[in-house]
Amino acid sequence: MPGVLKSATENVEENKKRKLELIEETEKSEDEVKQLKKKLKKEKKEKKEKKEKKDKKLHKKEKKIRKKKKKKKEKKEKKHKKSKEEESEKKSEESKDIEISTTTEKNNGNWTYQEHEEITNLSQDELNQFWQKNNIEFKGDEIIRPILDFKHSNFPEDIKNVLKNFKKPTPIQSSCWPIVMKKRDCIGIAKTGSGKTLTFLVPAFIHLKYNDPELLKSKKISVLVVAPTRELAMQTYDNAKEFGEPLGIKSYCVYGGVQKFEQKNALRKNVHILIATPGRLLDLVNEGACDISNVNFLVLDEADRMLDNGFEHDIRKIISNTRNDRQTVMFSATWPQSIQKLANEFLKNPIHITIGSAELHANENIKQIVEVIDPKQKEFRLIELLKKYHKTRKNRVLVFALYKKEAVRLENFLQRRGYNVASIHGDKSQEQRIQALNNFKNGSCPLLIATDVAARGLDIPNVEYVLNYTFPLTIEDYIHRIGRTGRAGSSGTSHTLFTQYDKAHAGELSNVLRDANQEVPEALRNFGGTVKKKEHKMYGAFFHEIDPNAKSTHVTFDD
């Protein structure tokens, strides 16, 4: 019995042990399965990553190839486009040449001005009425009737297109256009801001493109415009470029204060109209860099100013280098004897047009305020005036100083008080002066300090106020200064600070104010009304009594 019991107990134990072994084996196999699954999953992941990496690499390679192909295609298209444009340009040039030759054939190589029927039918009374209304004086050996409207001009269509933004000709344009287009020499006396620039540019364009179309193909300069200052020369160039380029006319400008190298290079190319200051032009001519021997249309702009600046000798040399059969057009604000002598020598039987008076007068559109002040109070008063006239700090205000150092001091003084201000004067480089003027014109720097270098001929639109911080050396300079406002029929205001140091000009300033129907302040009258006699640099105060046209007499003395 005990043996049987023992045997049964052993069996139970054995079964138990076997069960445990089975469980262990099962668990072990599950772990193996798990590990196997894990391994397979890992391998699958690695395989997937490897594939993605391979695909990515392949995609990158394909992208690179596509990019390369695209670049190649674009380059090819660009090249094709360029050649197409060049071909088109060539065709355009050919068509222009055909157009020019057609025009030449049509007009036998010579466009002629024909008086409009409506102008021919005007009675003498109607003509007199126009001349009186615009205060025009006409002198010459024939009466050439004015152009009253653009429809009377008989201009070629592309010239009319250039003038499409203008309503009607100004009095100087009305009077001078038909004279110049009839190939007559002409003298025009008119105040600044009267439209003189287009008065000579429009006939110059017609002269180049229609009167003698071969001039456009020539590499020699045919039209020369001489101006007294760099600023006026650049302004004329801007107009010549703006209106001339659509007509295929190339202009260039030369002036001092910059390197000659660039100017010499530009003059080697095809230039139809050259605008120049006398000094630099003569330098380039003497150096053989500029040939003006083919010039047959010559313009002397602001001729009185050029002679005032001592350029008479240069002007004579320049004129003598041009063609003898040239047409000469001269413009001036005044008609002094020195200009009369020059005109008598170099102009052939000219027709003389005066708008207003040959004497210098202030523009009646300008309100002139003259304030007599203690010199010590000028800076304080300037700030007060700017608070009044430059309140928005956006409108254009021009302040005149007498000397370069004064201009520098005023610029620094106003900058310290927070004003956006620039200056132009002789100590500034040409680039700085151009930049300052451009910034003033476009309104990015609407307050400008200037010496008298900028007082003459500059056409800066929408200058509302001119402030004379210091009175100029001559009454002529005063009139030219205030003439920067009230241009082209608009109104303007000038405000002048007048001190005891300026009392020598009190009489002539009072006369200018009276002539323009302006108020003469009592404080100015208190200085007295004596007008200083104008002196000539060579002949002194009696130069008016000397005939500039009189020939010298050779006197001999006996031993």
C-alpha positions as CSV (number, residue, x, y, z in Angstrom):
1,M,0.0,0.0,0.0
2,P,2.7,2.5,0.9
3,G,4.5,1.5,-2.3
4,V,1.4,2.1,-4.4
5,L,0.9,5.5,-2.7
6,K,4.5,6.4,-3.4
7,S,4.2,5.4,-7.0
8,A,1.0,7.6,-7.4
9,T,2.7,10.5,-5.8
10,E,5.7,10.2,-8.2
11,N,3.3,10.1,-11.2
12,V,1.6,13.3,-10.1
13,E,5.0,15.0,-9.6
14,E,6.2,13.8,-13.0
15,N,3.0,15.1,-14.7
16,K,3.4,18.4,-13.0
17,K,7.0,18.6,-14.1
18,R,6.0,17.7,-17.6
19,K,3.3,20.3,-17.6
20,L,5.8,23.0,-16.5
21,E,8.2,22.0,-19.2
22,L,5.5,22.2,-21.8
23,I,4.5,25.7,-20.5
24,E,8.1,26.8,-20.6
25,E,8.5,25.5,-24.2
26,T,5.3,27.3,-25.2
27,E,6.4,30.6,-23.7
28,K,9.9,30.1,-25.3
29,S,8.4,29.5,-28.7
30,E,6.1,32.6,-28.3
31,D,9.2,34.7,-27.5
32,E,10.9,33.3,-30.5
33,V,7.9,34.1,-32.6
34,K,7.8,37.6,-31.2
35,Q,11.5,38.1,-31.9
36,L,11.0,36.7,-35.4
37,K,8.2,39.0,-36.0
38,K,10.2,41.9,-34.7
39,K,13.1,40.9,-36.9
40,L,10.9,40.7,-39.9
41,K,9.3,44.1,-39.1
42,K,12.7,45.6,-38.8
43,E,13.9,44.1,-42.0
44,K,10.8,45.4,-43.7
45,K,11.3,48.9,-42.3
46,E,14.9,48.9,-43.4
47,K,14.0,47.7,-46.8
48,K,11.3,50.4,-47.1
49,E,13.8,53.2,-46.0
50,K,16.4,51.9,-48.4
51,K,13.8,52.1,-51.2
52,E,12.7,55.6,-50.2
53,K,16.3,56.7,-50.1
54,K,16.9,55.2,-53.5
55,D,13.7,56.8,-54.9
56,K,14.7,60.2,-53.3
57,K,18.1,60.0,-54.9
58,L,16.6,59.1,-58.2
59,H,14.1,61.9,-58.0
60,K,16.8,64.4,-57.2
61,K,18.8,63.2,-60.1
62,E,15.7,63.5,-62.4
63,K,15.0,66.9,-61.0
64,K,18.5,68.0,-61.7
65,I,18.3,66.7,-65.3
66,R,14.9,68.5,-65.8
67,K,16.3,71.7,-64.4
68,K,19.3,71.5,-66.7
69,K,17.0,70.8,-69.7
70,K,14.8,73.8,-68.7
71,K,17.8,76.1,-68.4
72,K,19.1,75.0,-71.8
73,K,15.6,75.6,-73.3
74,E,15.3,79.1,-71.7
75,K,18.8,80.0,-72.9
76,K,17.8,78.9,-76.4
77,E,14.6,80.8,-76.2
78,K,16.4,83.9,-74.9
79,K,18.9,83.7,-77.8
80,H,16.1,83.3,-80.3
81,K,14.2,86.3,-78.7
82,K,17.3,88.5,-78.8
83,S,18.0,87.6,-82.5
84,K,14.3,88.3,-83.2
85,E,14.5,91.7,-81.5
86,E,17.7,92.6,-83.3
87,E,16.0,91.6,-86.6
88,S,13.0,93.7,-85.6
89,E,15.3,96.7,-84.7
90,K,17.1,96.4,-88.0
91,K,13.8,96.4,-89.8
92,S,12.6,99.4,-87.8
93,E,15.8,101.3,-88.7
94,E,15.3,100.4,-92.3
95,S,11.7,101.5,-92.2
96,K,12.9,104.8,-90.6
97,D,15.4,105.3,-93.4
98,I,12.6,104.6,-95.9
99,E,10.4,107.0,-94.1
100,I,13.1,109.7,-94.1
101,S,13.8,109.1,-97.8
102,T,10.1,109.2,-98.6
103,T,9.7,112.5,-96.7
104,T,12.8,113.8,-98.5
105,E,11.3,112.8,-101.9
106,K,7.9,114.2,-101.0
107,N,9.4,117.6,-100.0
108,N,12.4,117.4,-102.4
109,G,14.6,117.1,-99.3
110,N,13.3,120.3,-97.8
111,W,10.3,120.8,-95.4
112,T,8.9,124.3,-95.7
113,Y,6.8,126.3,-93.4
114,Q,3.5,127.4,-95.0
115,E,1.4,130.1,-93.4
116,H,-2.1,128.8,-92.4
117,E,-5.1,130.2,-94.3
118,E,-6.7,131.5,-91.1
119,I,-3.5,133.5,-90.3
120,T,-3.2,134.9,-93.8
121,N,-6.9,136.1,-93.6
122,L,-6.3,138.0,-90.3
123,S,-6.7,141.7,-90.7
124,Q,-4.0,144.2,-89.6
125,D,-6.2,145.3,-86.7
126,E,-6.5,141.7,-85.4
127,L,-2.7,141.3,-85.6
128,N,-2.1,144.6,-83.8
129,Q,-4.6,143.5,-81.1
130,F,-2.6,140.2,-80.6
131,W,0.7,142.1,-80.4
132,Q,-0.7,144.8,-78.0
133,K,-2.4,142.2,-75.8
134,N,0.9,140.3,-75.4
135,N,3.1,143.4,-75.3
136,I,5.1,142.2,-78.4
137,E,7.4,144.5,-80.4
138,F,8.3,143.4,-83.9
139,K,11.4,144.8,-85.8
140,G,12.6,143.5,-89.2
141,D,12.6,143.9,-92.9
142,E,9.4,141.8,-93.3
143,I,6.3,141.1,-91.2
144,I,6.1,137.4,-90.5
145,R,2.7,136.6,-89.0
146,P,2.5,134.7,-85.7
147,I,1.1,131.2,-85.1
148,L,-1.9,131.7,-82.8
149,D,-2.7,128.1,-82.3
150,F,-1.0,124.7,-82.9
151,K,-3.5,124.0,-85.7
152,H,-1.9,127.0,-87.5
153,S,1.6,125.6,-87.3
154,N,1.8,123.2,-90.3
155,F,4.1,121.0,-88.3
156,P,4.7,117.4,-89.3
157,E,2.5,115.0,-87.4
158,D,5.3,113.6,-85.1
159,I,6.3,117.1,-84.1
160,K,2.6,117.9,-83.3
161,N,2.6,114.7,-81.2
162,V,5.5,116.0,-79.2
163,L,3.5,119.1,-78.3
164,K,0.2,117.4,-77.6
165,N,0.3,118.1,-73.8
166,F,0.5,121.9,-74.4
167,K,-2.7,123.9,-74.9
168,K,-1.4,126.7,-77.1
169,P,1.9,128.4,-77.9
170,T,3.4,131.1,-75.6
171,P,3.8,134.6,-77.0
172,I,7.5,134.0,-77.7
173,Q,6.8,130.7,-79.5
174,S,3.9,132.2,-81.5
175,S,6.1,135.0,-82.7
176,C,9.5,133.2,-83.2
177,W,8.5,129.8,-84.6
178,P,7.4,131.1,-88.1
179,I,10.5,133.3,-88.3
180,V,13.0,130.6,-87.4
181,M,11.2,128.0,-89.6
182,K,11.5,130.4,-92.5
183,K,15.3,130.1,-91.9
184,R,15.7,133.6,-90.8
185,D,18.1,134.7,-88.0
186,C,16.2,135.7,-85.0
187,I,16.6,137.7,-81.7
188,G,14.1,137.0,-79.0
189,I,14.0,139.2,-75.9
190,A,11.8,137.8,-73.2
191,K,11.7,137.2,-69.4
192,T,12.6,133.8,-68.0
193,G,9.9,131.2,-67.8
194,S,8.3,132.3,-71.1
195,G,8.9,129.0,-73.0
196,K,12.1,130.0,-74.8
197,T,13.5,126.4,-74.7
198,L,10.9,124.9,-77.0
199,T,11.0,128.1,-79.1
200,F,14.4,127.0,-80.4
201,L,14.1,123.2,-79.9
202,V,11.1,122.6,-82.1
203,P,12.6,124.3,-85.2
204,A,15.9,122.5,-84.4
205,F,14.0,119.1,-84.6
206,I,12.4,120.1,-87.9
207,H,15.7,121.3,-89.2
208,L,17.3,117.9,-88.5
209,K,14.6,115.5,-89.5
210,Y,12.8,117.4,-92.3
211,N,14.9,120.2,-93.7
212,D,18.0,118.1,-94.2
213,P,17.4,114.4,-93.2
214,E,21.0,113.5,-94.1
215,L,22.0,115.3,-91.0
216,L,20.5,112.5,-88.9
217,K,22.8,110.0,-90.5
218,S,25.9,112.2,-90.2
219,K,28.2,111.7,-87.2
220,K,28.9,115.4,-87.1
221,I,27.1,117.8,-84.7
222,S,24.6,119.9,-86.7
223,V,22.8,121.9,-83.9
224,L,24.6,123.7,-81.1
225,V,23.0,125.3,-78.1
226,V,25.3,127.4,-75.9
227,A,24.1,128.2,-72.3
228,P,25.8,130.3,-69.6
229,T,25.5,127.8,-66.7
230,R,25.8,124.1,-66.1
231,E,22.3,124.0,-64.6
232,L,20.6,125.7,-67.6
233,A,22.6,123.5,-70.0
234,M,21.4,120.3,-68.2
235,Q,17.8,121.6,-68.1
236,T,17.9,122.3,-71.9
237,Y,19.4,118.8,-72.4
238,D,16.6,117.2,-70.4
239,N,14.0,118.9,-72.7
240,A,15.9,118.0,-75.8
241,K,16.1,114.4,-74.7
242,E,12.5,114.1,-73.6
243,F,11.0,115.6,-76.8
244,G,13.8,114.6,-79.3
245,E,14.3,110.9,-78.5
246,P,10.8,109.9,-79.9
247,L,11.8,111.6,-83.1
248,G,15.1,109.6,-83.3
249,I,17.2,112.7,-82.4
250,K,20.1,112.2,-80.1
251,S,21.3,115.0,-77.8
252,Y,24.2,115.4,-75.4
253,C,25.4,117.9,-72.9
254,V,28.9,119.1,-72.0
255,Y,29.8,121.3,-69.0
256,G,32.7,122.0,-66.6
257,G,33.2,120.6,-63.1
258,V,33.3,116.9,-64.3
259,Q,35.9,114.7,-66.0
260,K,36.4,115.2,-69.7
261,F,37.0,111.5,-70.4
262,E,33.3,110.5,-70.5
263,Q,32.3,113.5,-72.5
264,K,35.1,112.8,-75.1
265,N,33.8,109.2,-75.4
266,A,30.2,110.3,-75.9
267,L,31.2,112.8,-78.6
268,R,32.7,110.1,-80.7
269,K,29.2,108.6,-81.1
270,N,26.4,110.0,-83.2
271,V,25.3,113.3,-81.6
272,H,22.7,115.5,-83.4
273,I,22.2,118.3,-80.8
274,L,25.0,119.4,-78.5
275,I,24.1,121.6,-75.5
276,A,27.2,123.2,-73.9
277,T,28.6,125.8,-71.6
278,P,31.2,128.0,-73.3
279,G,34.3,127.2,-71.3
280,R,34.1,123.4,-71.5
281,L,33.0,123.5,-75.1
282,L,36.0,125.6,-76.2
283,D,38.4,123.3,-74.2
284,L,37.0,120.2,-76.0
285,V,37.2,122.0,-79.4
286,N,40.8,123.1,-78.7
287,E,41.8,119.5,-77.7
288,G,40.3,118.2,-81.0
289,A,37.7,116.1,-79.1
290,C,34.7,118.1,-80.4
291,D,34.1,119.1,-84.0
292,I,31.6,121.9,-84.5
293,S,32.6,122.8,-88.0
294,N,29.4,121.3,-89.4
295,V,27.1,123.3,-87.1
296,N,24.5,125.1,-89.3
297,F,21.9,125.8,-86.6
298,L,23.3,127.8,-83.6
299,V,21.4,128.9,-80.5
300,L,22.8,131.4,-78.0
301,D,20.6,131.1,-74.9
302,E,20.7,133.7,-72.1
303,A,23.2,135.7,-74.2
304,D,23.3,138.7,-71.8
305,R,24.2,136.4,-68.9
306,M,27.0,134.8,-70.9
307,L,28.5,138.2,-71.6
308,D,28.0,139.3,-67.9
309,N,29.9,136.1,-66.9
310,G,32.9,137.2,-69.1
311,F,32.4,134.7,-71.9
312,E,32.4,137.2,-74.8
313,H,35.8,136.0,-76.0
314,D,34.8,132.3,-75.8
315,I,31.5,133.0,-77.6
316,R,33.3,134.8,-80.5
317,K,35.7,131.8,-80.8
318,I,32.9,129.3,-80.7
319,I,30.9,131.1,-83.4
320,S,34.0,131.4,-85.7
321,N,34.4,127.6,-85.5
322,T,30.9,127.0,-87.0
323,R,29.7,127.2,-90.6
324,N,29.5,130.6,-92.3
325,D,26.1,129.7,-93.8
326,R,24.6,128.8,-90.4
327,Q,21.3,130.0,-89.0
328,T,21.7,131.8,-85.7
329,V,19.0,132.3,-83.0
330,M,19.7,134.4,-80.0
331,F,17.7,134.7,-76.8
332,S,18.2,137.1,-73.9
333,A,16.3,138.6,-71.0
334,T,17.7,142.1,-71.7
335,W,19.1,144.0,-74.7
336,P,22.3,145.8,-73.6
337,Q,24.8,147.3,-76.0
338,S,27.2,144.5,-75.6
339,I,24.6,142.0,-77.0
340,Q,23.6,144.5,-79.7
341,K,27.3,144.6,-80.9
342,L,27.5,140.8,-80.9
343,A,24.2,140.5,-82.8
344,N,25.4,143.1,-85.4
345,E,28.6,141.1,-86.0
346,F,27.3,137.5,-86.2
347,L,23.6,137.5,-87.1
348,K,22.5,138.1,-90.7
349,N,19.7,140.6,-91.1
350,P,17.8,139.2,-88.0
351,I,14.2,139.7,-87.1
352,H,13.9,141.1,-83.6
353,I,11.0,140.1,-81.2
354,T,10.6,141.7,-77.8
355,I,8.0,140.4,-75.3
356,G,7.4,143.0,-72.7
357,S,10.4,145.3,-72.4
358,A,14.0,145.0,-73.3
359,E,14.7,146.5,-69.9
360,L,14.6,144.0,-67.1
361,H,11.3,144.0,-65.2
362,A,9.9,141.8,-62.5
363,N,7.2,139.3,-63.3
364,E,3.8,140.8,-62.3
365,N,2.5,137.4,-61.3
366,I,4.9,137.4,-58.3
367,K,3.8,139.1,-55.1
368,Q,7.0,140.9,-53.8
369,I,7.3,141.4,-50.0
370,V,10.3,143.5,-48.9
371,E,11.0,143.5,-45.1
372,V,13.5,145.9,-43.7
373,I,15.2,144.2,-40.7
374,D,18.1,144.3,-38.2
375,P,20.9,142.1,-39.6
376,K,21.1,140.3,-36.2
377,Q,17.5,139.2,-36.4
378,K,17.8,137.5,-39.9
379,E,18.2,133.9,-38.7
380,F,15.3,134.1,-36.2
381,R,13.2,135.7,-38.9
382,L,14.1,133.0,-41.4
383,I,12.7,130.3,-39.0
384,E,9.5,132.3,-38.6
385,L,9.1,132.7,-42.4
386,L,9.6,128.9,-42.9
387,K,7.0,128.2,-40.3
388,K,4.6,130.4,-42.3
389,Y,5.6,129.4,-45.9
390,H,6.9,125.9,-45.4
391,K,4.3,124.7,-42.8
392,T,3.7,121.4,-44.5
393,R,7.4,120.8,-45.1
394,K,6.4,119.4,-48.5
395,N,6.0,122.5,-50.7
396,R,9.0,123.8,-52.6
397,V,10.7,126.8,-51.1
398,L,13.9,128.3,-52.5
399,V,16.2,130.4,-50.1
400,F,18.9,132.5,-51.7
401,A,22.2,133.3,-49.9
402,L,24.8,135.7,-51.3
403,Y,28.0,133.7,-50.7
404,K,29.1,130.1,-50.7
405,K,30.0,130.1,-47.0
406,E,26.7,131.7,-46.1
407,A,24.9,128.9,-48.0
408,V,26.8,126.3,-46.1
409,R,26.1,128.0,-42.7
410,L,22.4,128.3,-43.5
411,E,22.1,124.6,-44.6
412,N,23.7,123.4,-41.3
413,F,21.6,125.9,-39.3
414,L,18.3,124.6,-40.8
415,Q,19.4,120.9,-40.6
416,R,20.1,121.3,-36.9
417,R,16.5,122.5,-36.5
418,G,15.1,119.4,-38.2
419,Y,14.5,120.7,-41.8
420,N,15.0,118.4,-44.8
421,V,17.3,120.9,-46.7
422,A,20.0,120.8,-49.4
423,S,22.1,123.4,-51.1
424,I,23.7,124.3,-54.4
425,H,26.8,126.6,-54.6
426,G,30.2,126.7,-56.2
427,D,31.9,124.5,-53.5
428,K,29.6,121.6,-54.3
429,S,30.8,119.0,-56.9
430,Q,28.8,118.8,-60.1
431,E,27.3,115.5,-58.9
432,Q,26.2,117.0,-55.6
433,R,24.6,119.9,-57.4
434,I,22.7,117.7,-59.8
435,Q,21.5,115.5,-57.0
436,A,20.3,118.4,-54.9
437,L,18.5,119.9,-57.9
438,N,16.8,116.6,-58.8
439,N,15.7,116.0,-55.2
440,F,14.3,119.5,-55.1
441,K,12.5,119.0,-58.4
442,N,11.0,115.6,-57.4
443,G,10.0,116.9,-54.0
444,S,12.1,114.5,-51.9
445,C,14.0,117.5,-50.5
446,P,11.6,120.5,-50.9
447,L,13.8,123.1,-49.2
448,L,16.8,124.4,-51.2
449,I,19.5,126.9,-50.3
450,A,21.2,128.5,-53.4
451,T,23.6,131.1,-54.4
452,D,23.1,133.1,-57.6
453,V,24.5,130.2,-59.7
454,A,21.0,128.8,-59.7
455,A,19.2,132.1,-60.1
456,R,19.1,132.3,-63.9
457,G,17.2,130.2,-66.4
458,L,16.4,127.2,-64.2
459,D,12.8,125.9,-64.8
460,I,11.8,124.3,-61.5
461,P,8.1,123.6,-61.5
462,N,5.8,124.6,-58.6
463,V,8.2,126.7,-56.6
464,E,5.7,128.6,-54.4
465,Y,8.1,130.8,-52.4
466,V,11.5,132.5,-52.9
467,L,13.1,133.9,-49.8
468,N,16.0,136.3,-50.2
469,Y,18.0,135.8,-47.0
470,T,20.6,138.3,-48.2
471,F,20.0,140.8,-51.0
472,P,22.1,140.2,-54.2
473,L,24.9,142.4,-55.5
474,T,22.7,143.8,-58.4
475,I,19.1,144.5,-59.0
476,E,19.2,142.3,-62.1
477,D,20.2,139.3,-59.9
478,Y,17.2,140.2,-57.6
479,I,14.8,140.0,-60.6
480,H,16.3,136.7,-61.8
481,R,16.2,135.2,-58.2
482,I,12.5,136.0,-57.7
483,G,11.8,134.8,-61.3
484,R,12.2,131.2,-60.0
485,T,8.5,131.4,-58.9
486,G,5.5,132.6,-60.8
487,R,6.6,130.8,-64.0
488,A,4.6,129.9,-67.1
489,G,1.6,132.0,-66.0
490,S,1.4,130.7,-62.4
491,S,1.5,133.0,-59.3
492,G,4.2,133.0,-56.6
493,T,5.6,134.9,-53.7
494,S,9.0,136.4,-52.9
495,H,10.0,137.6,-49.5
496,T,13.2,139.7,-49.2
497,L,15.1,140.5,-46.0
498,F,16.6,144.0,-46.6
499,T,19.1,145.5,-44.1
500,Q,21.0,148.8,-43.7
501,Y,23.9,147.2,-45.6
502,D,21.8,146.9,-48.7
503,K,20.6,150.6,-48.7
504,A,22.6,151.4,-51.9
505,H,19.9,149.3,-53.8
506,A,16.9,150.9,-52.0
507,G,16.1,153.3,-54.9
508,E,16.3,150.8,-57.8
509,L,14.4,148.1,-55.7
510,S,11.6,150.7,-55.0
511,N,11.4,151.3,-58.8
512,V,11.1,147.6,-59.5
513,L,8.3,147.3,-56.9
514,R,6.5,150.3,-58.4
515,D,6.8,148.9,-62.0
516,A,5.2,145.7,-60.9
517,N,2.4,147.5,-59.0
518,Q,3.8,146.2,-55.7
519,E,3.7,148.0,-52.3
520,V,6.9,149.9,-51.4
521,P,7.3,149.7,-47.6
522,E,7.9,153.0,-45.7
523,A,11.1,151.6,-44.1
524,L,12.5,151.1,-47.6
525,R,11.5,154.6,-48.7
526,N,13.3,156.0,-45.7
527,F,16.7,154.9,-47.1
528,G,16.2,157.4,-50.0
529,G,15.4,157.0,-53.7
530,T,18.8,157.5,-55.3
531,V,19.6,155.0,-58.0
532,K,23.3,154.1,-58.3
533,K,24.5,154.6,-61.9
534,K,25.4,151.3,-63.5
535,E,29.1,150.9,-64.1
536,H,30.8,149.0,-66.9
537,K,33.8,146.9,-65.9
538,M,36.0,148.7,-68.5
539,Y,34.4,152.1,-69.1
540,G,33.0,152.8,-65.6
541,A,29.8,154.8,-65.0
542,F,29.9,156.6,-68.4
543,F,29.8,153.4,-70.6
544,H,26.3,154.4,-71.9
545,E,27.9,157.4,-73.6
546,I,30.3,155.2,-75.6
547,D,29.2,153.7,-78.9
548,P,30.3,150.0,-78.8
549,N,30.0,149.8,-82.6
550,A,32.3,152.8,-83.2
551,K,35.6,151.8,-84.8
552,S,38.9,152.8,-83.1
553,T,40.8,155.7,-84.5
554,H,44.6,155.5,-85.0
555,V,46.1,158.7,-83.6
556,T,49.8,159.7,-84.3
557,F,51.8,162.3,-82.6
558,D,54.5,164.4,-84.2
559,D,58.0,164.2,-82.8
